[in-house]
Amino acid sequence: QVQVVESGGGLVQPGGSLRLSCTVSKNITTIYQMSWFRQAPGNQRELVAAIFRGGTTHYLWSVEGRFTISGDITKNTVALQMDRLEPDDTAVYYCNAHEVISDYWGQGIQVTVSS
């Protein structure tokens, strides 16, 4: 069974930083995209950042310039460096690993930005 394990969330003050990490328990060579999604209470889950095999990245407009996604798709690992955090970044963050026929999701990790 494939497990996606996230770590690194927590409570931080506005303007602070957090780093999220994610790894897939089995090496799946057909994964070609790894992403971070988030879901705040009452909101739909939204794509925050994605990285593709080859290194191309994509960001939600509201985090562009503040968040940086990095990783090694071939090793099924990804990280999200979050700087200059804002209260609106408060949400449960989910790691996703995508291949053509399957999606693998982590259980989610809480990020709270509050003074």
N, C-alpha and C positions, 0 to 999 in steps of 0.2 A: 504494500500500500504506500502510495506517495504522500509524504507530509511536507508541508511548506511551513517553515518556522521563522517567525519574526522576533526581533528583539530591539530594545533601545528606546521605547517610548517613555513617557513620564510627564511631569509637570515642569513648566518653565515659564519665566516671566516674559512679557512682551519685549521683543528685541533680542531675545536669547536664541540659542541654537540647540538642536538635537540631531542625532544621527540614528537612522533606522537601518537595520540589516536584515537580510532575508536569505535563506538557503533552502534548497530542495533536497529531500532526504535521499533520493535516488538520482544518479546522473542520467538524465534523459537527453539524448543527443539531438532529438527532434524539436526541442524547445527553441523558438527563434525570437521570442519577445518576452521580456520580464517588465513588470509594471508595478506602480504603487497607485492604489485607489484610496479614497477616503469617503466616509459617510458621517455627517453630522446629524444630530437628532432632528427629525422632521424633514430631512433632505434626502434626495436620491444619492446613490453612490456615484462618485465622479472620478474620472481618470486624472491623476495628479501629474504623473511622469512615467515615461516608458523608455526603454532602451532596447534596441534591436541588434540581432547578430550582425556584426559589421560596425557597430558603434553609434549608429544614428540615434538621436534622442528626440523626445517630444515632451513639451510641458504645457500644463494648464496655464492660461494667460496670467492668472492672478499670482502664480508662484514663480513665473519666469524671472530670472535674475536673483532670486532668493534661495531656490532649491536647486540641488545638483544631483542627478542620478548617475550612478556609476556601477560597473559590475563586469562580470565575466560570464557571458551567456553559456559558453562551453562548459563552465563549471557550475552552472545553475546558481549563481550567487549575484545579489544585487544590493546596493545600499542607496539610501536617500539622505543626503546632507541638507538639513533645513536650517537656514540662517534668517536673521531678522524676522523671527516668528511673530505673528499677529494673532489676536484673539479669534479672528475668523478662521484660523488654521486648526482650531480645536475640532477634533473628530477622532473616530476610530480609523486607523490606517490599515489597509489590507495589501499584502503582497500577492501578486498574480504571476503565474508562469504559464505561457501560452504555446501550444503546438497546434497543428492543423486540426486535429480531431478532439483535443481535450484542453480544458482549463484547469489549473490547480490553484487553489486558494488557501491562504493562511487563515488563522482564526481571528486575526485582527489584533491591533495593539493601540491602546489609548494614548493620544497626545492631547494635552491640555495646556493652553496658553492663557495665563491669568496672573494678575498681580495680587 
